[in-house]
């Protein structure tokens, strides 16, 4: 995918010269232009930018103010400073402000291009993956306690997003105009993505305070709700997957709800804490996602899902042609119930 480089300078001749000089590299990156920091800020909010090259002395918002704003709101975007008024103090301030490069005018365009290419390569220094499930892969990041920045491209919608991990914890997320948990929910709902890994995280403030599993489950729920509102057609592949889930728990009776109630009554009795049981096919897509995740980790067929909601009642989801939903008291003998329904 061709990356976008934003060049910021109030000198229009410099902008045009750089744009023309960078044309030979258009197979790797394209160029966007802005006349000052305010225009650049607007473009950062609308476009997916991989790198910013900015002059320091500009009207309205200068390069230092722009650098500060990028480090605060877009810490994954590297910044190269260029200036015709260089001093050792100015270079020191730029480096301390977070700039990854510093060049003095005049310079050779190809020399600057080499800095750009070297910086862009760091976006994928940890590797790239194509056509993967974002949720499954990101759980591996958590398990390995990696510190990294992950850039994702959703093949279905064409949208892009960024995730920041520090020691396996999700610190922040960004996609379009969404940030934090809201952005994480959107990114985790993407089924098939291309992603690149950068082996560092420049985001130092943790803005997401839920673990990946909780975010993944909520993302799936929100996605299912959105799917119900749009009333999409159920694809044949998903029907087959749901039918496969039901084979492992084939009920002895034609009514799976009666079968589940009978087993719990016989083996646990009134202490099972079952308060309600019903079928709800709005959970089918969620169960299919969990099943795919289990297959990815080699966990075998999905038997059930226990949802601890930190409320008086929890949910147990049992796969089948329609998902069976058990509303149980949170003080129920959970381990015993899970063992019985998993046999």
Secondary structure, DSSP 8 states (H G I E B T S, - for coil): --EEEEEE-S-HHHHHHHHHHGGGGTTTEEEEEESSHHHHHHHHHHS--SEEEEES--SSS-HHHHHHHHHHH-TTSEEEEEESS--HHHHHHHHHTT-SEEEESS--HHHHHHHHHHHHHGGGTT-EEEEE-HHHHHHHHHHTT--EEEEEEETTT--EEEEEEETTEEEEEEETTEEHHHHHHHHHT-SSEEEEEES-----S----S-HHHHHHHHHHHHHHHHHHHT----HHHHHHHHHHHHTT--SSS-HHHHHHHHHHHHTGGGG-EEEEEE-GGGHHHHHHHHHHHHHTT--S---EEE--SSSEEEEEE-SSS-EEEEEETTS-HHHHHHHHH-
